[in-house]
Amino acid sequence: MSVEIERQMRFPWNGGRHPWLDAAVVTESCLIGVESKRFEPFRDTKHVVLSNAYDRDVWGEAMDPWCAMRDRLRSEPSHFRYLDAAQLVKHAFGLVTEAGRISRAPVLFYLFAEPSRVSASARSEHRAEIEAFSVAVSGARVRFAAASWSEWLMRFASPAKTPAVAAHAEALRRKFEP
């Protein structure tokens, strides 16, 4: 297993801008790309920019749900208010390409904060958008999963974890209030 912070996932062509994920975890069977958000979903309007390069027939099998999302974002650019769905589509296309190169199953993991200074309604709408997005891309080769930072850190606080790991998770929760 390996973990990298800031990993580029190259498309199957030279030139252009290739996506960077916040982290990548390579296991025996999976390439997990992590996209992490704290305040970004609540800062500004998301702009959909998907060039025609994403229309190339190079993404492989079982990518129709992601291609349909790409097309939907173009036809309804304001469909998602909080979720940067266009960025996630680009990440999925990069992940499927890189996973093919290293013979792993691609997973896109969206890790998000729910800051207390953001309204409860905005946090709820963001969660609803994540769920709708997840349903829309389900069944694709690139599996999509999401969790809040709080939910994710709670997994490390269980009694089954070592005390040092649990203490570190709790320190992160106190410091960043995700």
N, C-alpha and C positions, 0 to 999 in steps of 0.2 A: 504494500500500500504506500502511496505517496500523496503528499499534500503540497500544493503550490498556492501562493498568494499572487493574485494578478496574473492570470494566464490567458494568453491569446489563443483563440480558436479560429484557425485559418479556414477560409472558404476554399473550394476546389479550383481557385483561379489565382493568378498573380495580380498585383495591383489592387487599388482600392483600399477601403478601410475594413479591416477584419475585427470582429468583436473581441473585447477583453472582458472576462468574467472576474469577479472579485476573488474567487478561489476555485481550484479544481482539485478533486479528490479522485485518484485512480485506485480502484480495488482490483481484485482478480477478475471480476466480471463487469464492472461498471466504470464509466467516466462520468463523474458528478460535477457539473458546473454550478457554482453558487453565485447568485446575484443577491446582494444584500442592500437593503434600503433602510434608512432611518427617518429623516424628515422629508426626503425628496418627493414622495407621493403627495404630500400636502402643500408643497411650495408653489407650484405653477401649473399651468395648463400643459398637458402633454401634446407634443406635435408629432404627427405621423409622417415620417420620411422613410419611404421604402423605394429605392431606385428600381429600375427595370431589371437590374442584374439579379434581383431575387426571383425573377420569373423564369430563370434558366431551369431546364429540366435536369438538375444534377443532384437533387436531394435524396434520391433513393426511395426504397420501398417504405410504405406506411407513413409517409409525411403529408398525406392529403389534409389532415386536420390543421396542421401548421400552415399549409398553403392556403387553405380556406380562411384561416384567421388573417393571414397577410392580405388577402383580397378584401375581406370584410373591413379591415382597418383603412384600406384605401377608399372604400365606398362610404364608410361611416367614420371619418377621422375623429369625431368627438364622442365615439361610443364609450370609451373609458376615460373617466375624469382623473382618477388617482393612479391607476395602474399604467405603467409605461409598457403597454402591450407590444408596441413596435420593437422596442429594445429586446423584449423577451423572444419575439419571433426571430430576430437577427441572431440572438444567442443560441436558439434551438438549431438554426441552420448551421452555425459554426460548430456546435456540439456534434451534430450528426456526421459532419464531415470528419472532424477530429476523431470521434469514436470509431469510425470506419477505418481510419489509418492505423489505430492501435488495437483494433478488434475487441472493443468493449461496447456494452449497451449504454446509450446516452441517457442521462437524467439531468433535468434542469431543476434546481432547488432554489426557490424564491424565499428568502429570509427577510422578514420585515419587522420594523418596530411599530409600536402603537403609543406614541408619546402622549403623556397625560395632558399636555398643554394643547393638544389637538382635540377638537370637539368630538364627542362620542358619535355623533351622526357621521362625521367624515371618516372616522375609524371604521364604523359599521359599513359605510358605502365602499370603502377600500376592500374590506373583507368580501363583500358581495361581488365586487368586480373580480377578485381573485378566484372565487368559486365559479363564476360564470366562465371565466377564461379557462380554468381547469377542465370544466365540463366540455368546452368547445374543442380543446386539443386532446382530449382523452382518446386512448386507443392508438395513438401515434407511436412511431418508433422512438421519438424523444419523449420520455415520460416526464410529466410536470408534477412537482410536489411543492408545497408551500407550508410554512410555519412562521408564527411570530417569534421574535427573539425570546420573549418571555416563555412561550411554550417549549421552545427548543432548549433553553437553559434549565427548565424544570426537569427535563429528562436526565440531567446530570446531578440533580439534587436528591435523587432517590436513595433510600438506605442501601441499596445494592451497590452503589458506587463507592469508591474510596472516599474517606473523609476529606482528603485534600482536594479532590475533584469537586465534591459538593461545595466545599468552602469557596473555591475559585468561582464556581457558577454563581453562588450567592453574592460574592463580591462584585461580579460583573453586573448582576441585577441591581444591586444598590447603587453602583457608580453611574450606570447609564439609564436606569429606569426604562427599560425597553417596553 
